[in-house]
Amino acid sequence: MTKKANAFDDIEKILQDIGSKIEMLIEKGAEASVELRGDIEEKVQKLRTEKDKLEKEFEEKKSHFEEKYKDKKEEMEPKFKESIKHIKEAFQSLANAINVLMK
């Protein structure tokens, strides 16, 4: 999950970067001439719409992944506990075998 969490963090950073670049475009658009201002505002609005759409899709995919991860984790938890129990028994048997050999 750590790698996936890092991937989610990376995507969130990219989306934040896109948002800050849109804000920079808005500032530059405010300094532009009247003719260009309308065109710039239109493009900025399209960028915001796309960014919002990407953020929404990202959150949906993220929650879907987290839900699947949680379900699989809950499904596998008893199997992991049973495996750990068997591993402990195996190590105990190995330790007993070594003790017998040492005597």
C-alpha positions, -999 to +999 in steps of 0.1 A: +000+000+000+030+023+006+039+024-031+002+030-040+000+057-013+031+073-028+015+072-062-016+088-049+005+115-032+024+121-065-009+125-084-023+149-058+009+170-061+005+171-099-031+182-095-020+209-070+007+220-094-018+223-122-040+244-099-011+268-091-003+271-128-039+280-136-036+307-109-005+320-126-023+321-159-051+341-143-025+366-130-009+369-164-043+372-180-052+402-157-021+419-170-029+412-207-046+435-231-084+437-233-085+416-266-065+388-251-082+388-217-114+372-230-095+345-248-073+338-218-102+337-194-120+312-217-089+290-218-084+293-180-121+283-175-116+252-197-084+243-178-103+247-145-131+225-157-106+198-169-087+201-136-120+197-116-129+167-137-095+151-132-097+157-094-131+141-093-120+111-113-089+108-092-109+108-059-133+082-073-105+059-084-086+064-051-117+056-030-124+025-052-088+013-048-089+019-010-122+000-008-108-030-028-076-029-007-096-029+025-118-058+013-088-079+003-070-071+035-099-082+056-102-114+034-066-122+037-061-113+074-072-148+088-049-165+063-020-144+073-026-151+110-028-189+102+004-187+082+022-169+110+010-197+134+024-223+110+057-204+106+061-202+144+054-240+147+080-247+120+106-226+138+098-243+170+102-277+154+135-266+138+147-254+172+137-287+188+155-306+160+186-286+166+185-292+203+181-329+198+211-329+174+232-309+199+226-334+227 
